[in-house]
Amino acid sequence: AIEGTVYPNPANDAVNISINAEGDAKLIVTDISGKVVMNNEISLLNGKSKVNIASLESGVYIFNVVLENGTSSQFSVVKK
């Protein structure tokens, strides 16, 4: 797995993903029951990507970032 952070956490409308990686990645967000609530392509520029989560309900989510080479990074994010 790759080291990284998500901030702010807890978050309101958007989170910044910061990972030691470049290029395109897949972001899969699941709720605590395992249901996929978001499935996006993101672009990491200087290792960072901003994600709009305004449409998500309040709660705890698992952010799973999968890079093109297959490595992944997982974060737990609280939506206020």
Beta strands, then each sheet from edge to edge (+ up, - down):
strand 1: 4-7
strand 2: 14-19
strand 3: 23-31
strand 4: 36-44
strand 5: 48-52
strand 6: 59-67
strand 7: 72-79
sheet 1: 1+ 2- 5+
sheet 2: 4+ 3- 6+ 7-
end
